[in-house]
Amino acid sequence: MLLVPRQALKEAMEGEKHGYHHMPETRGLCLSEE
C-alpha cells in the first residue's frame, strides 16, 4: 500500500464514493492500482 496517512486515505475513499475522481489523492490511488 502507498505511504499515505490514514486520514488522507479515508478522505480519498470518501471522495471516490461521491465521484470526486479528479482529486489528487484519489487520482494517485487510481494510478497506483493500474
C-alpha positions in Angstrom: 0.0 0.0 0.0 1.1 3.6 -0.5 2.6 5.5 2.3 -0.5 7.7 2.8 -1.7 9.0 6.1 -4.8 7.2 7.2 -6.8 10.4 7.3 -5.8 11.2 3.7 -6.7 7.7 2.6 -10.0 7.9 4.4 -10.8 11.2 2.6 -9.7 9.8 -0.7 -12.0 6.8 -0.2 -14.9 9.1 0.8 -14.2 11.2 -2.3 -14.4 8.2 -4.6 -17.8 7.4 -3.1 -19.0 10.8 -4.1 -17.4 10.6 -7.5 -14.6 13.1 -6.9 -12.1 11.2 -9.1 -10.2 14.3 -10.0 -8.9 14.9 -6.5 -5.1 14.4 -6.4 -5.4 11.8 -3.6 -7.9 9.7 -5.5 -6.2 10.2 -8.8 -2.9 8.9 -7.3 -4.7 5.9 -5.8 -6.3 5.0 -9.1 -2.9 5.3 -10.9 -1.2 3.0 -8.3 -3.9 0.4 -8.7 -3.5 0.2 -12.5 
